[in-house]
Amino acid sequence: PRTEYDLDPSGSVQFQLSIHFAGTNAPVQLSDLHNPPETLYSCSESALVARMAGGMVTFPQFKLKFTSDQTMPKQQLFVFRVAPVDAHLRSDPDLVATTPPFRVTARSLPTTR
């Protein structure tokens, strides 16, 4: 496994987490949603940029503020993508990770007692 110093002598390597449509790999935009929320995520988008430390990248916990029912057409699948912010590093396929496709059925899980 490579570390941030293997990627850049300064050790300053940032990665961004984003959500995309599984079918097209296009980033999800508010304009893609019917009755969109104010933001896509429960945190700021800047919180979804993280520095690599010790060869690992960690993002804060967050919730999506939309469901697959809000897509046009409805019930589209999504993927999360983690990629370097730097375009040169982003061209390395070993540094880009994509989840398997998934559907968002609820904005939050019900609480149990």
FIVO-695731 format. One record per residue: residue number from 0; residue in one letter; z, y, x of N, C-alpha, C in turn. Coordinates in nm, 4 decimals, m for minus. Example, Ala and Ser with C-alpha at 12.3 -4.5 7.8 and 13.67 -1.06 7.14 Angstrom:
BEGIN
pt num=0 | residu=A | n.w=0.7800 | n.v=m0.5690 | n.u=1.3190 | ca.w=0.7800 | ca.v=m0.4500 | ca.u=1.2300 | c.w=0.7800 | c.v=m0.3300 | c.u=1.3200
pt num=1 | residu=S | n.w=0.7080 | n.v=m0.2250 | n.u=1.2850 | ca.w=0.7140 | ca.v=m0.1060 | ca.u=1.3670 | c.w=0.7870 | c.v=0.0030 | c.u=1.2900
This chain:
BEGIN
pt num=0 | residu=P | n.w=0.0000 | n.v=m0.1203 | n.u=0.0830 | ca.w=0.0000 | ca.v=0.0000 | ca.u=0.0000 | c.w=0.0000 | c.v=0.1261 | c.u=0.0870
pt num=1 | residu=R | n.w=m0.0719 | n.v=0.2233 | n.u=0.0408 | ca.w=m0.0797 | ca.v=0.3499 | ca.u=0.1154 | c.w=0.0297 | c.v=0.4457 | c.u=0.0696
pt num=2 | residu=T | n.w=0.0693 | n.v=0.5318 | n.u=0.1610 | ca.w=0.1665 | ca.v=0.6352 | ca.u=0.1265 | c.w=0.0952 | c.v=0.7697 | c.u=0.1238
pt num=3 | residu=E | n.w=0.1683 | n.v=0.8713 | n.u=0.0848 | ca.w=0.1125 | ca.v=1.0062 | ca.u=0.0785 | c.w=0.0642 | c.v=1.0534 | c.u=0.2152
pt num=4 | residu=Y | n.w=0.1278 | n.v=1.0076 | n.u=0.3230 | ca.w=0.0867 | ca.v=1.0487 | ca.u=0.4576 | c.w=m0.0407 | c.v=0.9771 | c.u=0.5028
pt num=5 | residu=D | n.w=m0.0681 | n.v=0.8622 | n.u=0.4442 | ca.w=m0.1954 | ca.v=0.7948 | ca.u=0.4710 | c.w=m0.3108 | c.v=0.8694 | c.u=0.4039
pt num=6 | residu=L | n.w=m0.2800 | n.v=0.9369 | n.u=0.2940 | ca.w=m0.3825 | ca.v=1.0066 | ca.u=0.2159 | c.w=m0.4053 | c.v=1.1496 | c.u=0.2632
pt num=7 | residu=D | n.w=m0.2989 | n.v=1.2121 | n.u=0.3134 | ca.w=m0.3076 | ca.v=1.3513 | ca.u=0.3569 | c.w=m0.2012 | c.v=1.3733 | c.u=0.4646
pt num=8 | residu=P | n.w=m0.2387 | n.v=1.4291 | n.u=0.5793 | ca.w=m0.1397 | ca.v=1.4487 | ca.u=0.6875 | c.w=m0.0185 | c.v=1.5309 | c.u=0.6454
pt num=9 | residu=S | n.w=m0.0354 | n.v=1.6218 | n.u=0.5487 | ca.w=0.0778 | ca.v=1.7040 | ca.u=0.5031 | c.w=0.1735 | c.v=1.6248 | c.u=0.4147
pt num=10 | residu=G | n.w=0.1271 | n.v=1.5124 | n.u=0.3608 | ca.w=0.2103 | ca.v=1.4337 | ca.u=0.2697 | c.w=0.2202 | c.v=1.4925 | c.u=0.1305
pt num=11 | residu=S | n.w=0.1426 | n.v=1.5963 | n.u=0.1040 | ca.w=0.1464 | ca.v=1.6621 | ca.u=m0.0271 | c.w=0.0285 | c.v=1.6137 | c.u=m0.1122
pt num=12 | residu=V | n.w=0.0522 | n.v=1.5064 | n.u=m0.1878 | ca.w=m0.0515 | ca.v=1.4474 | ca.u=m0.2717 | c.w=0.0000 | c.v=1.4426 | c.u=m0.4149
pt num=13 | residu=Q | n.w=m0.0743 | n.v=1.5067 | n.u=m0.5063 | ca.w=m0.0349 | ca.v=1.5106 | ca.u=m0.6460 | c.w=m0.1265 | c.v=1.4222 | c.u=m0.7306
pt num=14 | residu=F | n.w=m0.0669 | n.v=1.3613 | n.u=m0.8329 | ca.w=m0.1402 | ca.v=1.2805 | ca.u=m0.9296 | c.w=m0.1165 | c.v=1.3372 | c.u=m1.0687
pt num=15 | residu=Q | n.w=m0.2161 | n.v=1.3199 | n.u=m1.1553 | ca.w=m0.2045 | ca.v=1.3669 | ca.u=m1.2928 | c.w=m0.2219 | c.v=1.2505 | c.u=m1.3886
pt num=16 | residu=L | n.w=m0.1365 | n.v=1.2459 | n.u=m1.4897 | ca.w=m0.1475 | ca.v=1.1484 | ca.u=m1.5974 | c.w=m0.2174 | c.v=1.2174 | c.u=m1.7134
pt num=17 | residu=S | n.w=m0.3166 | n.v=1.1515 | n.u=m1.7721 | ca.w=m0.3878 | ca.v=1.2097 | ca.u=m1.8866 | c.w=m0.4259 | c.v=1.0988 | c.u=m1.9827
pt num=18 | residu=I | n.w=m0.4552 | n.v=1.1371 | n.u=m2.1063 | ca.w=m0.4959 | ca.v=1.0396 | ca.u=m2.2080 | c.w=m0.6431 | c.v=1.0616 | c.u=m2.2395
pt num=19 | residu=H | n.w=m0.7162 | n.v=0.9499 | n.u=m2.2516 | ca.w=m0.8607 | ca.v=0.9524 | ca.u=m2.2736 | c.w=m0.8970 | c.v=0.8586 | c.u=m2.3871
pt num=20 | residu=F | n.w=m1.0128 | n.v=0.8822 | n.u=m2.4484 | ca.w=m1.0661 | ca.v=0.7876 | ca.u=m2.5453 | c.w=m1.1145 | c.v=0.6649 | c.u=m2.4691
pt num=21 | residu=A | n.w=m1.0768 | n.v=0.5467 | n.u=m2.5149 | ca.w=m1.1142 | ca.v=0.4237 | ca.u=m2.4445 | c.w=m1.2651 | c.v=0.4018 | c.u=m2.4455
pt num=22 | residu=G | n.w=m1.3314 | n.v=0.4361 | n.u=m2.5532 | ca.w=m1.4741 | ca.v=0.4092 | ca.u=m2.5654 | c.w=m1.5626 | c.v=0.4955 | c.u=m2.4784
pt num=23 | residu=T | n.w=m1.5210 | n.v=0.6191 | n.u=m2.4532 | ca.w=m1.6057 | ca.v=0.7130 | ca.u=m2.3790 | c.w=m1.5428 | c.v=0.7600 | c.u=m2.2477
pt num=24 | residu=N | n.w=m1.4145 | n.v=0.7360 | n.u=m2.2306 | ca.w=m1.3363 | ca.v=0.7848 | ca.u=m2.1169 | c.w=m1.3248 | c.v=0.9370 | c.u=m2.1156
pt num=25 | residu=A | n.w=m1.3622 | n.v=1.0026 | n.u=m2.2251 | ca.w=m1.3489 | ca.v=1.1481 | ca.u=m2.2360 | c.w=m1.2019 | c.v=1.1841 | c.u=m2.2590
pt num=26 | residu=P | n.w=m1.1525 | n.v=1.2889 | n.u=m2.1922 | ca.w=m1.0148 | ca.v=1.3315 | ca.u=m2.2172 | c.w=m0.9959 | c.v=1.3727 | c.u=m2.3633
pt num=27 | residu=V | n.w=m0.8814 | n.v=1.3397 | n.u=m2.4199 | ca.w=m0.8498 | ca.v=1.3786 | ca.u=m2.5572 | c.w=m0.8175 | c.v=1.5271 | c.u=m2.5591
pt num=28 | residu=Q | n.w=m0.8808 | n.v=1.5996 | n.u=m2.6493 | ca.w=m0.8568 | ca.v=1.7429 | ca.u=m2.6687 | c.w=m0.8011 | c.v=1.7641 | c.u=m2.8094
pt num=29 | residu=L | n.w=m0.7271 | n.v=1.8707 | n.u=m2.8292 | ca.w=m0.6756 | ca.v=1.9009 | ca.u=m2.9636 | c.w=m0.7891 | c.v=1.9099 | c.u=m3.0651
pt num=30 | residu=S | n.w=m0.9037 | n.v=1.9607 | n.u=m3.0219 | ca.w=m1.0183 | ca.v=1.9759 | ca.u=m3.1135 | c.w=m1.0780 | c.v=1.8416 | c.u=m3.1575
pt num=31 | residu=D | n.w=m1.0386 | n.v=1.7320 | n.u=m3.0911 | ca.w=m1.0860 | ca.v=1.5989 | ca.u=m3.1289 | c.w=m1.0058 | c.v=1.5397 | c.u=m3.2439
pt num=32 | residu=L | n.w=m0.8998 | n.v=1.6084 | n.u=m3.2845 | ca.w=m0.8064 | ca.v=1.5521 | ca.u=m3.3823 | c.w=m0.8130 | c.v=1.6248 | c.u=m3.5159
pt num=33 | residu=H | n.w=m0.8007 | n.v=1.5472 | n.u=m3.6224 | ca.w=m0.7886 | ca.v=1.6034 | ca.u=m3.7571 | c.w=m0.6425 | c.v=1.6440 | c.u=m3.7745
pt num=34 | residu=N | n.w=m0.6192 | n.v=1.7654 | n.u=m3.8227 | ca.w=m0.4838 | ca.v=1.8164 | ca.u=m3.8422 | c.w=m0.4030 | c.v=1.8050 | c.u=m3.7123
pt num=35 | residu=P | n.w=m0.4495 | n.v=1.8684 | n.u=m3.6040 | ca.w=m0.3875 | ca.v=1.8485 | ca.u=m3.4730 | c.w=m0.2494 | c.v=1.9122 | c.u=m3.4618
pt num=36 | residu=P | n.w=m0.1649 | n.v=1.8549 | n.u=m3.3748 | ca.w=m0.0362 | ca.v=1.9187 | ca.u=m3.3453 | c.w=m0.0606 | c.v=2.0391 | c.u=m3.2537
pt num=37 | residu=E | n.w=0.0446 | n.v=2.1113 | n.u=m3.2199 | ca.w=0.0293 | ca.v=2.2263 | ca.u=m3.1292 | c.w=m0.0046 | c.v=2.1811 | c.u=m2.9873
pt num=38 | residu=T | n.w=0.0478 | n.v=2.0664 | n.u=m2.9471 | ca.w=0.0220 | ca.v=2.0111 | ca.u=m2.8144 | c.w=0.0058 | c.v=1.8594 | c.u=m2.8273
pt num=39 | residu=L | n.w=m0.0560 | n.v=1.7983 | n.u=m2.7272 | ca.w=m0.0752 | ca.v=1.6529 | ca.u=m2.7299 | c.w=0.0518 | c.v=1.5765 | c.u=m2.6950
pt num=40 | residu=Y | n.w=0.1362 | n.v=1.6365 | n.u=m2.6090 | ca.w=0.2521 | ca.v=1.5656 | ca.u=m2.5550 | c.w=0.3820 | c.v=1.6372 | c.u=m2.5929
pt num=41 | residu=S | n.w=0.4929 | n.v=1.5618 | n.u=m2.5881 | ca.w=0.6237 | ca.v=1.6207 | ca.u=m2.6161 | c.w=0.6759 | c.v=1.7024 | c.u=m2.4983
pt num=42 | residu=C | n.w=0.6090 | n.v=1.6934 | n.u=m2.3830 | ca.w=0.6463 | ca.v=1.7732 | ca.u=m2.2658 | c.w=0.5283 | c.v=1.8636 | c.u=m2.2304
pt num=43 | residu=S | n.w=0.5504 | n.v=1.9547 | n.u=m2.1376 | ca.w=0.4398 | ca.v=2.0403 | ca.u=m2.0960 | c.w=0.3409 | c.v=1.9574 | c.u=m2.0137
pt num=44 | residu=E | n.w=0.2137 | n.v=1.9967 | n.u=m2.0179 | ca.w=0.1138 | ca.v=1.9234 | ca.u=m1.9404 | c.w=0.1409 | c.v=1.9336 | c.u=m1.7916
pt num=45 | residu=S | n.w=0.2066 | n.v=2.0405 | n.u=m1.7485 | ca.w=0.2392 | ca.v=2.0528 | ca.u=m1.6056 | c.w=0.3407 | c.v=1.9464 | c.u=m1.5630
pt num=46 | residu=A | n.w=0.4210 | n.v=1.8950 | n.u=m1.6572 | ca.w=0.5154 | ca.v=1.7874 | ca.u=m1.6255 | c.w=0.4434 | c.v=1.6559 | c.u=m1.5985
pt num=47 | residu=L | n.w=0.3165 | n.v=1.6479 | n.u=m1.6358 | ca.w=0.2388 | ca.v=1.5256 | ca.u=m1.6158 | c.w=0.1607 | c.v=1.5283 | c.u=m1.4845
pt num=48 | residu=V | n.w=0.2012 | n.v=1.6193 | n.u=m1.3952 | ca.w=0.1508 | ca.v=1.6227 | ca.u=m1.2581 | c.w=0.2707 | c.v=1.5916 | c.u=m1.1693
pt num=49 | residu=A | n.w=0.2559 | n.v=1.4879 | n.u=m1.0847 | ca.w=0.3682 | ca.v=1.4446 | ca.u=m1.0012 | c.w=0.3228 | c.v=1.4220 | c.u=m0.8580
pt num=50 | residu=R | n.w=0.4122 | n.v=1.4496 | n.u=m0.7650 | ca.w=0.3858 | ca.v=1.4256 | ca.u=m0.6227 | c.w=0.4161 | c.v=1.2798 | c.u=m0.5890
pt num=51 | residu=M | n.w=0.3323 | n.v=1.2237 | n.u=m0.5032 | ca.w=0.3601 | ca.v=1.0915 | ca.u=m0.4503 | c.w=0.4767 | c.v=1.1041 | c.u=m0.3526
pt num=52 | residu=A | n.w=0.5707 | n.v=1.0113 | n.u=m0.3605 | ca.w=0.6858 | ca.v=1.0092 | ca.u=m0.2695 | c.w=0.7127 | c.v=0.8641 | c.u=m0.2312
pt num=53 | residu=G | n.w=0.7062 | n.v=0.8360 | n.u=m0.1036 | ca.w=0.7276 | ca.v=0.6996 | ca.u=m0.0576 | c.w=0.6227 | c.v=0.6023 | c.u=m0.1095
pt num=54 | residu=G | n.w=0.5023 | n.v=0.6541 | n.u=m0.1349 | ca.w=0.3941 | ca.v=0.5698 | ca.u=m0.1858 | c.w=0.3994 | c.v=0.5445 | c.u=m0.3344
pt num=55 | residu=M | n.w=0.4929 | n.v=0.6097 | n.u=m0.4054 | ca.w=0.5068 | ca.v=0.5897 | ca.u=m0.5501 | c.w=0.4897 | c.v=0.7222 | c.u=m0.6234
pt num=56 | residu=V | n.w=0.4416 | n.v=0.7110 | n.u=m0.7474 | ca.w=0.4254 | ca.v=0.8277 | ca.u=m0.8346 | c.w=0.5010 | c.v=0.7978 | c.u=m0.9636
pt num=57 | residu=T | n.w=0.5893 | n.v=0.8895 | n.u=m1.0028 | ca.w=0.6709 | ca.v=0.8709 | ca.u=m1.1228 | c.w=0.6546 | c.v=0.9915 | c.u=m1.2144
pt num=58 | residu=F | n.w=0.6354 | n.v=0.9635 | n.u=m1.3435 | ca.w=0.6220 | ca.v=1.0697 | ca.u=m1.4434 | c.w=0.7422 | c.v=1.0657 | c.u=m1.5375
pt num=59 | residu=P | n.w=0.7764 | n.v=1.1809 | n.u=m1.5981 | ca.w=0.8885 | ca.v=1.1808 | ca.u=m1.6935 | c.w=0.8500 | c.v=1.1062 | c.u=m1.8214
pt num=60 | residu=Q | n.w=0.9506 | n.v=1.0626 | n.u=m1.8934 | ca.w=0.9270 | ca.v=0.9990 | ca.u=m2.0230 | c.w=0.8805 | c.v=1.1064 | c.u=m2.1214
pt num=61 | residu=F | n.w=0.7860 | n.v=1.0725 | n.u=m2.2082 | ca.w=0.7357 | ca.v=1.1674 | ca.u=m2.3070 | c.w=0.6844 | c.v=1.0899 | c.u=m2.4278
pt num=62 | residu=K | n.w=0.6529 | n.v=1.1638 | n.u=m2.5330 | ca.w=0.5940 | ca.v=1.1046 | ca.u=m2.6532 | c.w=0.4613 | c.v=1.1734 | c.u=m2.6810
pt num=63 | residu=L | n.w=0.3692 | n.v=1.0982 | n.u=m2.7375 | ca.w=0.2451 | ca.v=1.1577 | ca.u=m2.7870 | c.w=0.2746 | c.v=1.2208 | c.u=m2.9217
pt num=64 | residu=K | n.w=0.2111 | n.v=1.3328 | n.u=m2.9514 | ca.w=0.2366 | ca.v=1.4036 | ca.u=m3.0765 | c.w=0.1231 | c.v=1.3857 | c.u=m3.1771
pt num=65 | residu=F | n.w=0.0479 | n.v=1.2755 | n.u=m3.1637 | ca.w=m0.0629 | ca.v=1.2469 | ca.u=m3.2556 | c.w=m0.0778 | c.v=1.0956 | c.u=m3.2663
pt num=66 | residu=T | n.w=m0.1551 | n.v=1.0520 | n.u=m3.3639 | ca.w=m0.1803 | ca.v=0.9090 | ca.u=m3.3822 | c.w=m0.3305 | c.v=0.8823 | c.u=m3.3871
pt num=67 | residu=S | n.w=m0.3663 | n.v=0.7550 | n.u=m3.3813 | ca.w=m0.5073 | ca.v=0.7160 | ca.u=m3.3899 | c.w=m0.5662 | c.v=0.7514 | c.u=m3.5259
pt num=68 | residu=D | n.w=m0.4824 | n.v=0.7648 | n.u=m3.6287 | ca.w=m0.5300 | ca.v=0.8062 | ca.u=m3.7615 | c.w=m0.5875 | c.v=0.9474 | c.u=m3.7603
pt num=69 | residu=Q | n.w=m0.5476 | n.v=1.0290 | n.u=m3.6645 | ca.w=m0.5930 | ca.v=1.1679 | ca.u=m3.6588 | c.w=m0.7251 | c.v=1.1848 | c.u=m3.5849
pt num=70 | residu=T | n.w=m0.7777 | n.v=1.0770 | n.u=m3.5279 | ca.w=m0.9041 | ca.v=1.0879 | ca.u=m3.4552 | c.w=m1.0215 | c.v=1.0877 | c.u=m3.5516
pt num=71 | residu=M | n.w=m1.1320 | n.v=1.1392 | n.u=m3.5049 | ca.w=m1.2543 | ca.v=1.1418 | ca.u=m3.5847 | c.w=m1.3629 | c.v=1.0695 | c.u=m3.5056
pt num=72 | residu=P | n.w=m1.4067 | n.v=0.9491 | n.u=m3.5463 | ca.w=m1.3605 | ca.v=0.8695 | ca.u=m3.6598 | c.w=m1.2191 | c.v=0.8137 | c.u=m3.6353
pt num=73 | residu=K | n.w=m1.1557 | n.v=0.7697 | n.u=m3.7434 | ca.w=m1.0174 | ca.v=0.7229 | ca.u=m3.7376 | c.w=m1.0033 | c.v=0.5954 | c.u=m3.6552
pt num=74 | residu=Q | n.w=m0.8805 | n.v=0.5742 | n.u=m3.6128 | ca.w=m0.8376 | ca.v=0.4514 | ca.u=m3.5442 | c.w=m0.9036 | c.v=0.4268 | c.u=m3.4090
pt num=75 | residu=Q | n.w=m0.9377 | n.v=0.5329 | n.u=m3.3380 | ca.w=m0.9936 | ca.v=0.5149 | ca.u=m3.2044 | c.w=m0.8850 | c.v=0.4680 | c.u=m3.1075
pt num=76 | residu=L | n.w=m0.9282 | n.v=0.3961 | n.u=m3.0053 | ca.w=m0.8384 | ca.v=0.3478 | ca.u=m2.9015 | c.w=m0.8312 | c.v=0.4495 | c.u=m2.7878
pt num=77 | residu=F | n.w=m0.7183 | n.v=0.4460 | n.u=m2.7169 | ca.w=m0.6946 | ca.v=0.5370 | ca.u=m2.6051 | c.w=m0.6627 | c.v=0.4583 | c.u=m2.4787
pt num=78 | residu=V | n.w=m0.6699 | n.v=0.5264 | n.u=m2.3653 | ca.w=m0.6187 | ca.v=0.4756 | ca.u=m2.2376 | c.w=m0.5467 | c.v=0.5907 | c.u=m2.1680
pt num=79 | residu=F | n.w=m0.4432 | n.v=0.5568 | n.u=m2.0916 | ca.w=m0.3838 | ca.v=0.6533 | ca.u=m2.0008 | c.w=m0.4535 | c.v=0.6364 | c.u=m1.8661
pt num=80 | residu=R | n.w=m0.4698 | n.v=0.7472 | n.u=m1.7978 | ca.w=m0.5339 | ca.v=0.7457 | ca.u=m1.6667 | c.w=m0.4457 | c.v=0.8239 | c.u=m1.5702
pt num=81 | residu=V | n.w=m0.4214 | n.v=0.7662 | n.u=m1.4537 | ca.w=m0.3488 | ca.v=0.8351 | ca.u=m1.3473 | c.w=m0.4457 | c.v=0.8484 | c.u=m1.2312
pt num=82 | residu=A | n.w=m0.4665 | n.v=0.9717 | n.u=m1.1856 | ca.w=m0.5641 | ca.v=0.9984 | ca.u=m1.0797 | c.w=m0.5152 | c.v=1.1139 | c.u=m0.9933
pt num=83 | residu=P | n.w=m0.5573 | n.v=1.1161 | n.u=m0.8672 | ca.w=m0.5218 | ca.v=1.2288 | ca.u=m0.7811 | c.w=m0.5774 | c.v=1.3603 | c.u=m0.8372
pt num=84 | residu=V | n.w=m0.5037 | n.v=1.4676 | n.u=m0.8173 | ca.w=m0.5504 | ca.v=1.6001 | ca.u=m0.8572 | c.w=m0.6664 | c.v=1.6422 | c.u=m0.7668
pt num=85 | residu=D | n.w=m0.6586 | n.v=1.6112 | n.u=m0.6387 | ca.w=m0.7625 | ca.v=1.6463 | ca.u=m0.5424 | c.w=m0.8911 | c.v=1.5667 | c.u=m0.5719
pt num=86 | residu=A | n.w=m1.0013 | n.v=1.6360 | n.u=m0.5896 | ca.w=m1.1286 | ca.v=1.5721 | ca.u=m0.6257 | c.w=m1.1751 | c.v=1.4722 | c.u=m0.5205
pt num=87 | residu=H | n.w=m1.1539 | n.v=1.5035 | n.u=m0.3932 | ca.w=m1.1955 | ca.v=1.4120 | ca.u=m0.2860 | c.w=m1.1197 | c.v=1.2792 | c.u=m0.2964
pt num=88 | residu=L | n.w=m0.9891 | n.v=1.2856 | n.u=m0.3173 | ca.w=m0.9091 | ca.v=1.1636 | ca.u=m0.3317 | c.w=m0.9407 | c.v=1.0912 | c.u=m0.4624
pt num=89 | residu=R | n.w=m0.9722 | n.v=1.1692 | n.u=m0.5663 | ca.w=m1.0024 | ca.v=1.1108 | ca.u=m0.6977 | c.w=m1.1273 | c.v=1.0231 | c.u=m0.6928
pt num=90 | residu=S | n.w=m1.2151 | n.v=1.0463 | n.u=m0.5960 | ca.w=m1.3365 | ca.v=0.9660 | ca.u=m0.5851 | c.w=m1.3087 | c.v=0.8259 | c.u=m0.5301
pt num=91 | residu=D | n.w=m1.1861 | n.v=0.8021 | n.u=m0.4807 | ca.w=m1.1475 | ca.v=0.6701 | ca.u=m0.4305 | c.w=m1.0974 | c.v=0.5856 | c.u=m0.5481
pt num=92 | residu=P | n.w=m1.1715 | n.v=0.4820 | n.u=m0.5893 | ca.w=m1.1318 | ca.v=0.4034 | ca.u=m0.7061 | c.w=m0.9966 | c.v=0.3336 | c.u=m0.6893
pt num=93 | residu=D | n.w=m0.9523 | n.v=0.3114 | n.u=m0.5654 | ca.w=m0.8218 | ca.v=0.2483 | ca.u=m0.5439 | c.w=m0.7061 | c.v=0.3410 | c.u=m0.5789
pt num=94 | residu=L | n.w=m0.7350 | n.v=0.4705 | n.u=m0.5958 | ca.w=m0.6293 | ca.v=0.5674 | ca.u=m0.6262 | c.w=m0.6274 | c.v=0.6078 | c.u=m0.7727
pt num=95 | residu=V | n.w=m0.7128 | n.v=0.5470 | n.u=m0.8537 | ca.w=m0.7197 | ca.v=0.5779 | ca.u=m0.9969 | c.w=m0.6776 | c.v=0.4538 | c.u=m1.0748
pt num=96 | residu=A | n.w=m0.5844 | n.v=0.4711 | n.u=m1.1672 | ca.w=m0.5369 | ca.v=0.3595 | ca.u=m1.2501 | c.w=m0.5586 | c.v=0.3929 | c.u=m1.3967
pt num=97 | residu=T | n.w=m0.6035 | n.v=0.2936 | n.u=m1.4726 | ca.w=m0.6257 | ca.v=0.3098 | ca.u=m1.6171 | c.w=m0.5586 | c.v=0.1943 | c.u=m1.6893
pt num=98 | residu=T | n.w=m0.4891 | n.v=0.2264 | n.u=m1.7976 | ca.w=m0.4216 | ca.v=0.1226 | ca.u=m1.8759 | c.w=m0.5236 | c.v=0.0460 | c.u=m1.9604
pt num=99 | residu=P | n.w=m0.4843 | n.v=m0.0683 | n.u=m2.0120 | ca.w=m0.5679 | ca.v=m0.1332 | ca.u=m2.1135 | c.w=m0.5725 | c.v=m0.0436 | c.u=m2.2388
pt num=100 | residu=P | n.w=m0.6786 | n.v=m0.0547 | n.u=m2.3197 | ca.w=m0.6881 | ca.v=0.0271 | ca.u=m2.4420 | c.w=m0.5725 | c.v=m0.0031 | c.u=m2.5387
pt num=101 | residu=F | n.w=m0.5307 | n.v=0.1012 | n.u=m2.6093 | ca.w=m0.4232 | ca.v=0.0873 | ca.u=m2.7084 | c.w=m0.4474 | c.v=0.1821 | c.u=m2.8245
pt num=102 | residu=R | n.w=m0.3822 | n.v=0.1559 | n.u=m2.9345 | ca.w=m0.3882 | ca.v=0.2395 | ca.u=m3.0541 | c.w=m0.2504 | c.v=0.3021 | c.u=m3.0736
pt num=103 | residu=V | n.w=m0.2459 | n.v=0.4281 | n.u=m3.1115 | ca.w=m0.1195 | ca.v=0.4969 | ca.u=m3.1403 | c.w=m0.0987 | c.v=0.4911 | c.u=m3.2911
pt num=104 | residu=T | n.w=0.0056 | n.v=0.4182 | n.u=m3.3325 | ca.w=0.0288 | ca.v=0.3998 | ca.u=m3.4751 | c.w=0.1425 | c.v=0.4845 | c.u=m3.5291
pt num=105 | residu=A | n.w=0.2286 | n.v=0.5351 | n.u=m3.4418 | ca.w=0.3406 | ca.v=0.6183 | ca.u=m3.4859 | c.w=0.3732 | c.v=0.7191 | c.u=m3.3763
pt num=106 | residu=R | n.w=0.4226 | n.v=0.8354 | n.u=m3.4164 | ca.w=0.4583 | ca.v=0.9378 | ca.u=m3.3188 | c.w=0.5930 | c.v=0.9081 | c.u=m3.2544
pt num=107 | residu=S | n.w=0.6814 | n.v=0.8410 | n.u=m3.3264 | ca.w=0.8103 | ca.v=0.8054 | ca.u=m3.2687 | c.w=0.8576 | c.v=0.6761 | c.u=m3.3322
pt num=108 | residu=L | n.w=0.9422 | n.v=0.6051 | n.u=m3.2593 | ca.w=0.9941 | ca.v=0.4805 | ca.u=m3.3110 | c.w=1.1123 | c.v=0.5093 | c.u=m3.4023
pt num=109 | residu=P | n.w=1.1255 | n.v=0.4313 | n.u=m3.5102 | ca.w=1.2429 | ca.v=0.4515 | ca.u=m3.5961 | c.w=1.3706 | c.v=0.4155 | c.u=m3.5213
pt num=110 | residu=T | n.w=1.4765 | n.v=0.4867 | n.u=m3.5505 | ca.w=1.6041 | ca.v=0.4558 | ca.u=m3.4839 | c.w=1.6690 | c.v=0.3395 | c.u=m3.5562
pt num=111 | residu=T | n.w=1.7359 | n.v=0.2544 | n.u=m3.4800 | ca.w=1.8062 | ca.v=0.1403 | ca.u=m3.5393 | c.w=1.9552 | c.v=0.1648 | c.u=m3.5256
pt num=112 | residu=R | n.w=2.0270 | n.v=0.1076 | n.u=m3.6168 | ca.w=2.1741 | ca.v=0.1249 | ca.u=m3.6140 | c.w=2.2407 | c.v=m0.0058 | c.u=m3.5902
